[in-house]
Amino acid sequence: MDSDSLLEFYQTRHFNPVPIALDTDEKWQLQLAKRRNLYQRHLGIPLALLKGQPVIEFGCNSGENALVLAHAGARLTLVEPNDQVLPRLRTLFEHFHLGRQITALHNQDLNSFSSSETYSLVVAEGFLYTLPNREELLGKLVRLITPGGLMTMTFNDRYGGFIELTKRLVLFRACELGGIDPESPESLALAERLFGEDLAKVNASRPLEAWWKDMLVCPFYSAAYLWSYLELFPLFDQLGCGIHSTSPRWSLLDHYRWYKDVARTRAEHHQALLAEFRRAFPFFLTGRPSSGGPASETVIGAVAALTDQISAYSIGAASARDITQVSYPQPLEDYLCTSADPTLRALGDDFGAVYRALAGSNLQELAGAYQAADCLRSHWGTPCHYISAVRHPIGESAWDG
Ligand SMILES: C[S@@+](CC[C@H](N)C(=O)[O-])C[C@H]1O[C@@H](n2cnc3c(N)ncnc32)[C@H](O)[C@@H]1O
């Protein structure tokens, strides 16, 4: 890997990973609508409550999302280590007459930032999961939250990313068979031929080139940088935080329940969440609601193992690539192909055909198998998840949160 960090990856390529255009009123209104929907409806944070409140955002990039918080009246501390994006950030805040909402702008990373202040809302979207000391840094973020306040973070989900990782594997294997460098313009052209038509049908904010660079060939889209609710829920618990909400929302634990029903112990609650996760597993995989049954721990473990194999294949030197080390697991095949949900069965058939072609050594056959895999082509999983968490007020037991 020629970059040690996500930051270096962006800087050496002069790459703005989230190029959100705000040059017309229509685009600004759409950005406001998307972020309101995310914060208010999904993450349970009414933006009006942020008026006059101290909010800190790490990794704000060129500030397109921070602008929405400023527009809601938050007093912003912005921390962004990539100086290449700061001129655009300043121009945007001036253009929208929101510069006065910025209390401080630090050209620093989360590791080096220090402050004795606390904030009503701490935001860390799009980078935390790539850092080697991410658990320790999550603790640092939590300590910056005023007790009773909130944080939001994103992570790339190990299971939600499985379909995209399979697409990544198809591209890397096609590049290997075609003698193409995965980071070259020829690889981008190949990605356009394989995925362009399908991506154009998705309500995606990003053009194909940004998706290719930031997901398909980015070394930070691999197993070491993936996370999961199975790891994060206990971690937040240890840090004295309750999970406030998620986006996408997938847990039905609090649905159809009376609010006075608080008798469950934390251990029971944890078990119930794990059962919810297994129930929602088909949604994680596909990105669509599903009538498929819950996944067993064996199936979940098999997907995690395959994501490790895809990662080992797609990072590091081309000469070390060994497709025989990537094998489609029987428990996953059985789970999908015997499902009551026809979409899961179709997906199981597509995975079977594509993984067989991946194991072969004929580029045309691989491209043909992928072209014929309609269900796989039209699904994108749930690669990126948001969590909002609340720091328990002092004196309040974690369970009360
Ligand atoms: C994928 S972009 C996300 C931008 C924006 N937060 C969003 O979600 O749309 C990741 C951002 O995190 C920044 N970043 C990378 N490493 C960081 C670190 N250690 N501390 C703070 N920010 C970091 C990058 O410079 C970049 O602006």
The ligand as an SDF file (V2000), in Angstrom:
LIG
                    3D

 27 29  0  0  0  0  0  0  0  0999 V2000
  -14.6270   10.2350    3.5850 C   0  0  0  0  0  0  0  0  0  0  0  0
  -14.2720   11.8500    4.1200 S   0  0  0  0  0  0  0  0  0  0  0  0
  -15.7870   12.2470    4.9570 C   0  0  0  0  0  0  0  0  0  0  0  0
  -16.1250   13.6900    4.9190 C   0  0  0  0  0  0  0  0  0  0  0  0
  -17.3960   14.0480    5.7050 C   0  0  0  0  0  0  0  0  0  0  0  0
  -17.2030   13.8990    7.1360 N   0  0  0  0  0  0  0  0  0  0  0  0
  -18.5720   13.2110    5.2600 C   0  0  0  0  0  0  0  0  0  0  0  0
  -18.9220   12.2670    5.9880 O   0  0  0  0  0  0  0  0  0  0  0  0
  -19.1090   13.4540    4.1870 O   0  0  0  0  0  0  0  0  0  0  0  0
  -13.1380   11.6140    5.4730 C   0  0  0  0  0  0  0  0  0  0  0  0
  -12.6580   12.9130    6.0810 C   0  0  0  0  0  0  0  0  0  0  0  0
  -11.9590   12.6040    7.2910 O   0  0  0  0  0  0  0  0  0  0  0  0
  -10.7250   13.3100    7.2940 C   0  0  0  0  0  0  0  0  0  0  0  0
   -9.7680   12.5600    8.1350 N   0  0  0  0  0  0  0  0  0  0  0  0
   -8.9780   11.5300    7.7940 C   0  0  0  0  0  0  0  0  0  0  0  0
   -8.2530   11.1020    8.8530 N   0  0  0  0  0  0  0  0  0  0  0  0
   -8.6220   11.8750    9.8960 C   0  0  0  0  0  0  0  0  0  0  0  0
   -8.2240   11.9300   11.2670 C   0  0  0  0  0  0  0  0  0  0  0  0
   -7.3000   11.1090   11.7610 N   0  0  0  0  0  0  0  0  0  0  0  0
   -8.7960   12.8760   12.0750 N   0  0  0  0  0  0  0  0  0  0  0  0
   -9.7410   13.7110   11.5780 C   0  0  0  0  0  0  0  0  0  0  0  0
  -10.1490   13.7060   10.2740 N   0  0  0  0  0  0  0  0  0  0  0  0
   -9.6050   12.8000    9.4510 C   0  0  0  0  0  0  0  0  0  0  0  0
  -10.3310   13.3730    5.8320 C   0  0  0  0  0  0  0  0  0  0  0  0
   -9.3830   14.3910    5.5800 O   0  0  0  0  0  0  0  0  0  0  0  0
  -11.6750   13.6400    5.1730 C   0  0  0  0  0  0  0  0  0  0  0  0
  -11.9850   15.0000    5.1600 O   0  0  0  0  0  0  0  0  0  0  0  0
  1  2  1  0
  2  3  1  0
  2 10  1  0
  3  4  1  0
  4  5  1  0
  5  6  1  0
  5  7  1  0
  7  8  2  0
  7  9  1  0
 10 11  1  0
 11 12  1  0
 11 26  1  0
 12 13  1  0
 13 14  1  0
 13 24  1  0
 14 15  1  0
 14 23  1  0
 15 16  2  0
 16 17  1  0
 17 18  1  0
 17 23  2  0
 18 19  1  0
 18 20  2  0
 20 21  1  0
 21 22  2  0
 22 23  1  0
 24 25  1  0
 24 26  1  0
 26 27  1  0
M  CHG  2   2   1   9  -1
M  END
$$$$
